[in-house]
Amino acid sequence: MSASPPFPRKLLAPRHWPAWIGIGFIRAIVLLPARWILALGAAFSAAASPLLRVRRRVIARNLELCFPELDAHQREALRREATREMGRMLGEFALGWFASDAKLARLHVEIEGLEHLEAARARGHGVLLVGGHFSHLELCARLISRRIKIAGMYRRMDSDVFETMVLRARLRYADTMFDKDQLRATVRYLKRGGTVWYAPDQDMRGKDSVFAPFFGIPASTITATHHLARLSGAAVMPFFHRRTPQGGYVLRLEAPLEDFPGGDVVADTARVNTVVERMVREAPAQYLWAHKRFKTRPEGMPPVY
């Protein structure tokens, strides 16, 4: 595993003290039993929902766009559960970052499809694990790392304190971490046979994104999956995880996408969106619906939020 970055003493300045209080609170929460952490997170999110008007509207709008087959009562029930998931997500981020190995060992975890990863490695391929922004993505990245060596791709945090402490926490279980702009380093790692996890399912703008359907709606989507696979020769393997009603976790590695990448970057990106959509339909409430997935619109199309 990569060495932790040095600790910048400038982070001890008074202006960073509120962030340190936040870190201390998260570390204290992790001392509770995991089921309490999730229950408290869900209760907090439900109680705070009236104050989160913008996010509540975004969740409702996303569900309206993506599940037109549901009636108003069904969508409202799904919205309420998705709102509670936002609180559970905070708890699961805390567990993923700061829980002890002994605490995580007490969770019931099922891992399916490891044979697909082993087969790809036996053929000398690196592996790109492609998933989605589910509430437990951070925790499940750490859980899968207990069985296989993985690296991750991430977006830097706005807070220097959280960026430093979370990166140090991730490097205790991940082989290494790549900033989203470190594509060359990621390609080199994959060429050496490494396994990288990332989620390409958030609204992206710029030359490295295209519009591809997601739940039948044009969604601005990063093309990195196509380019990373093309440049590295890595197998692209769907990685799905969900929380069970009993509080355990099921992690599933699927067979690599066949004939990927192809010659059409838009078609390949659409295939990736189809994979993520299929995952979402398995556990819709556990997906991050608070994100404005359709904020960027094709030219001439009206905004949806």
N, C-alpha and C positions, 0 to 999 in steps of 0.2 A: 504494500500500500504506500501511497505517496506520503511524504512527511508533511506534518501540519505547517501552515505558513507561520512565520514569526508573529508574535503578538505586538501590535503597534502601541507603544506607550501613550501616544496621543489620544487613544480611546478612553483614557482615564480622566480626561478633561471634564469639568462640570456639565458642559452642554450635552454630554453623552449619558449623564446619570439617569435620565428617564428611560433610555433604552436598556441600561443595566438593570433597572427595577423590573422591566418587562422580562428580561432573561431570568432574573431571580424568581419571578412568579412562575414562569414556565417550568423551571427546574423543581420548584416546590410542588406544582401540580403533578409532576411525574412520579412523586413518591406515593400517590394514591393508587389503589387497585385500578387496573385498566378499565374495568366495567364502570367504575365510578367516574373516571375521567370522561368517558363517552357520554354517560348520563348527564353529568354536569354541563358538558359542552352543548348537548342537545337542549337542555333546559334553558341555558343562558341565551342561546340563539333564538329560541322561541319567544323568550321574554323580551329580547331586544328587537324582535321583528318589527314592531310598530315604529321604531326609530330608524329602521333601515329601509326607508320608503323607496329610494332609487333602486337598491339591489332587489327588493321585493318585486318591483315592477319589471326589472330585467328578467328575473326568474320566470315570472308569469308570462311575459312576452315570448321568451324562448320556448316555453312549454306549449304555448298557443301555436307557434310556428312549426314546431317539430312533431307535435302530437295532435293534429287536427281531428283525428278519429276519436279522441276522448271528449266526453261532454264536460261542461263547466265544473260539475261537482268532482269528477275524476281528476281534472287538472288542478283544482284547488287543493285536493287531498295530496296530490303529488307535489305541489308547490310548498305546502306546509312541511312535508317530510324533507324536501330538498333544502328548505330553510334550516331545519334542525341539523341536517348534514353539515352545514357550514360550521356549526359549533363542534360537532364531532370531528370535523377535519382539523380544527385547531388542536384538539386533544391528540389526534393521531400524528400530527406534525410533531408535537412535543414528545410523544413516545418514540417516533422515528429518530429524533435528534438526540434525546438525552436519556432514554430509558436504559437500564442495565441489561446486559445479555441474559442474566438470570430471569429478569421480569419478562422479557420477550419469549423466553423458552417456555413460559407457562401458558402462552397463547396457543390455541388450537389452530394449526396451520396445515393445510393440504396443498401440495405442489404437484401439478399434473404436467406431463409433457416434457420432462427433463431429457427424455430420449431424443427429442428433436434437436436440442442444443448439443448433446453429445455427438450426434451424427454429423452435424454441421462442423463441429470442431475436428472430428475424425477426418473430414475431407479437407481440412486445412483452412477453413473459412473463418473469418471474424463473424460476429453476429450483432445485428442491430435490432434490439428489442423495442418494438414500437407499441406504445400504449396511449392512454388518454388521461385527462385531468380528473381523476376520481378523488374523492375526499381522502382516501387512504393511500395515495400514491407514494408519499414519502415513507410511511411505515412499511408498505409492501416492498419498496426498493430495498429497505434494510432487511426485511424478512427473507427475500430471495437471495440476498448477499450472504446469508448464513449457509447456503448450499452451493452457490457458484460465485466466482469472482467477476464483479461487474464494475464498470465505470458509468458515470452519469453526465448528462448535459443539463445546464441550468442557466437561469437568468439572474444576474447580480441583484441583490437587494438594495433598496434605497438607503437603509440604515447601515453605516459602517460597522457598528457594533454587532448587529444581527448578521451581516455578511461575514464577518470574521468568525464569530462563534458557531454559526451554522455550517460554514465551510469546514471548520475544524472538526465539528461533530460528524459531518458526512465522510470526511477522510479517515475516520476511525473504522468505518465499515466498507467504504467504496475503495476500489483499487486506485482510482484517481477521479477527478472531476474536471470537466471541460466547460468553460464559458461558451455560451451559444455562438460566439463569434470565432471560436478556435476550431474552425472546420479542418484546417490542414493537420493540426495535431490529432484531431479525432480520426481522420483518415489513416494517419500513420499507426495509430493504436489498433484500428480495425485490421489493417494489413498484417499486423503482427499476431493476429488471431484473437484479439480482445473482444469482449462483449460490452456493448454500450446500450444503456437504456435512455430513451427520451420520449417526450410526448409532443407531437407536432400539430395539436388540435386547438390552438388558440388563434385569434384574429391577427393576421400579419399583413403588413403593407410593405411595398418596395419591390425592387427588381427581382428578389428571390422568392416571390410568392405569385401564385396564380389563383384564379377562381375555379373551385371544384365543388361539386355538390356535396352537401352535408345535410341529411334529412331532406333532400330534394331542393335545398336552397343554396344558391351560389355563395360560397364561403371563401374568403381570402385565406389561403393556406400556404405555409412555407413549403418549398420544393426540396428541402434538405434531404429527405428520405431518398429520393431518386438520385441526387448527386452523391451522397455518401456511399450508397450501394454501387453506383457506377464507378466511382474513383477507387474504392477499396476492395470491391469484389465480395463484400460481406453479404451473408444471407439476411434477409429481412423477415423477422419472426414476430408475429403478434404476441403481445404479453398483456393478459387481462387479469384483473384481481377484483374480488368483491368480498364484502363482509357478509357473513351468514347471519340469520336471525338469532342464532345462539351466541353470537359475538366472536366467532372464529373467522378465519380468512381462507379463501380458496384462491390460489395463484395458478394460472394456466399459461403454459407456453405452447403455442400452436406450431404446426408445420410451417416452414418458410414459404413465403409467397412464391408461386411458380413463375418462371420467366420474368423475374423482376431484377433489375429495371428493364423496361422495354425502351423503345425508341421515342416515345411520346411522353414528355415530362408531365403534361396535363393529365393524361390518362393514368399515369402512375400515381400522381397525387390524388386523383379521384379514387383509385383503388385503396389507398391508405385511409381516406375519409370513410370509405365503405366499411373497412375493418373497424375503425373507431365507432362508427354508428352502430354496428352490430353489437359491440361491447356495451354501449350505452343502453341499448334496448334490453339487455340482460339485467341490468341493475340501474334503472333510470334515476331513481332518487339519489343515488350515490355519486352522480356526475355533478360537475361544477357548473351549474346553470346560471350562477351569478355573473359569469363572464359574458361580455357582449360579443358573442361569437360572430354575429353578422353585422358588426358595426361598419366595416368597410364594405361598400356596395359597388357593383359594376357601374361604369359610367352611364348616367341616364336613369338609373333605378333609384326610387325614393328610399329614404332611411326607414328602418323598421323599429327604431327605439325612440 
